């Protein structure tokens, strides 16, 4: 039971920002990652589609015999968490609440910016969670959809990425925020660039660390920590040709990926 893997999914490479932190903090755990690269991006799609993709991804991971699921996608977390928890009994960790908690903890001037996919921003999930934690905080949100394809293409430091960042983040610079939530798991890959545009006085919130903290709490509560003494195995699945995913994943995780397979589980 305890040596079963942790299942993690995202629409593409973004969830690897959570995987990297999982590997760092829980090196003995086995991990199965699913990147739904055939259907990325999720963030521009409707709620019913996002719910369907999310449930299908969880079903696929359950077939891999996982012991816990991490929805390493803000779009799925903000649009389909309730449905996922209603359908499945397995413990599920999302990425929105951990990010909101960290942002509330970080802000001093009580002005928080949130960037995410159109679906995440439309759901107002961050605003809701932040206000629930502290109702006096002002939240300013904006969708920044082009960041996802830039990351999928591996354009982390290019001139075009810088130009797009300047365009998207202009409003936040004028809004006097001291904290900016990277409300999409793809965005931490653009962190150096976003930090450069926002300046060093703005704290960027990448929820990965807090997400892994919640994973640890759940593993403790459910007595599911892997007790093996060996380093965990990491297995990757993608729903489209793996070349692009591999390129970005190996660059970001800084480890060679041998165990990767293309799968097709849709209808
Ligand atoms: N990485 C995802 C998120 O956190 C999804 C991006 C997308 O597919 O649009 O929202």
Boltz pocket constraint, residues with backbone or C-beta under 6 A from the ligand:
constraints:
  - pocket:
      binder: B
      contacts: [[A, 10], [A, 11], [A, 12], [A, 14], [A, 15], [A, 40], [A, 41], [A, 42], [A, 43], [A, 44], [A, 72], [A, 73], [A, 74], [A, 75], [A, 76], [A, 117], [A, 120], [A, 148], [A, 183], [A, 184], [A, 185], [A, 186]]
      max_distance: 6.0
